[in-house]
Amino acid sequence: MSEQTRLLIIQTSGIETPERIPAAFFIASTAAAMDMDATVIFTVNGATIVEKHAAERTTVKEGGATVQTFLDQAVAAGVKLMVCHQSLDLHDLEPDNLIDDVEEIVGAAALLDMTLDADVVLTF
């Protein structure tokens, strides 16, 4: 039996640049649908995406779908969501301020381990 291909997406862009958000979710959702192990880790400004209610309030373009729509599709497809601890500090966010879909808060060492273990690493 072959091992699953692991995709790691490092999301550094946050709600201040909403046009940079959907691609990460589209690719991660597609990877999960292709039976890949897909993870998105939110770091730097990306942490602002997983703050409670932020994705609900943010649209990619006026009159378009909210970021929450893309996030929900990714989670439904089986994409794992993680956030960088240091990025929470950067944005004065506490774990209680994050959406429930965040599975884990990780530090720099864990992020480096994930990049070494992944077959594919993309950054948005």
C-alpha positions in Angstrom: 0.0 0.0 0.0 1.5 3.4 -1.0 1.8 6.2 1.4 -0.3 9.4 0.9 1.3 12.3 -0.8 1.6 15.2 1.8 0.8 18.7 0.7 1.7 21.6 3.1 0.4 25.1 2.3 2.0 27.9 4.2 -0.5 30.8 4.2 1.3 34.0 5.1 -1.2 36.4 3.5 -4.1 37.5 5.7 -7.4 39.3 5.5 -5.6 42.5 4.5 -5.1 40.9 1.0 -8.2 38.8 0.5 -7.5 38.2 -3.2 -4.5 36.0 -2.1 -6.6 33.7 0.1 -8.8 31.5 -2.1 -6.0 29.8 -4.1 -4.7 28.1 -1.0 -8.1 26.7 -0.1 -8.8 25.6 -3.7 -5.5 23.8 -4.0 -5.8 22.2 -0.6 -9.4 21.1 -1.3 -8.4 19.6 -4.6 -5.5 17.8 -3.0 -7.7 16.3 -0.4 -10.2 15.2 -3.1 -7.2 13.4 -4.7 -6.6 11.5 -1.5 -3.6 13.6 -0.5 -2.9 14.6 3.1 -3.5 18.3 2.8 -2.6 20.8 5.6 -2.8 24.6 5.6 -0.7 26.4 8.3 -1.5 30.0 8.9 1.5 32.1 9.8 2.5 35.8 9.8 -0.6 37.7 8.6 -2.3 34.4 7.6 -3.2 34.0 11.3 -5.8 36.7 10.8 -7.9 34.5 8.6 -8.6 32.0 11.4 -9.6 34.6 14.0 -13.3 34.1 14.9 -15.7 35.9 12.5 -12.8 37.3 10.3 -13.5 34.9 7.4 -17.2 35.5 7.7 -16.7 39.3 7.2 -14.1 39.1 4.4 -15.0 38.8 0.7 -12.5 38.3 -2.0 -14.3 40.8 -4.2 -17.3 43.0 -3.7 -20.5 41.0 -3.9 -18.5 37.7 -4.0 -18.3 34.8 -1.6 -16.8 35.2 1.8 -13.5 33.7 2.7 -15.5 31.5 5.1 -17.1 29.8 2.1 -13.7 28.7 0.8 -12.5 27.7 4.3 -15.6 25.6 4.9 -15.2 23.8 1.6 -11.6 23.0 2.5 -12.5 21.6 5.9 -15.4 19.6 4.4 -12.9 18.1 2.0 -10.7 17.0 4.9 -8.0 19.7 4.9 -6.3 20.1 8.2 -5.9 23.7 9.6 -3.0 24.8 11.9 -1.8 28.1 13.0 1.7 29.4 14.1 1.9 30.3 17.8 4.3 33.2 17.1 1.9 34.6 14.6 -0.9 34.6 17.3 1.5 36.7 19.4 2.2 39.0 16.5 -1.6 39.8 16.1 -2.4 39.7 19.9 -4.7 36.7 19.3 -5.4 34.1 21.9 -6.4 30.4 21.2 -9.9 31.2 22.4 -10.2 33.8 19.6 -9.7 31.2 16.8 -12.2 29.3 14.8 -13.0 25.8 16.0 -11.6 24.2 12.8 -8.0 25.0 13.8 -6.7 21.6 14.8 -3.4 22.6 16.3 -1.3 25.6 17.3 2.4 24.9 16.4 5.7 26.6 16.8 8.6 27.1 14.4 10.2 23.7 15.1 6.9 21.9 14.2 6.6 24.0 11.0 10.1 23.1 10.0 9.4 19.4 10.6 6.2 19.6 8.5 8.1 21.2 5.6 10.7 18.4 5.8 8.1 15.7 5.9 5.9 17.2 3.1 6.2 16.0 -0.5 5.0 19.4 -1.8 5.2 22.8 0.0 3.4 25.8 -1.4 3.3 29.3 0.0 0.6 32.0 -0.5 
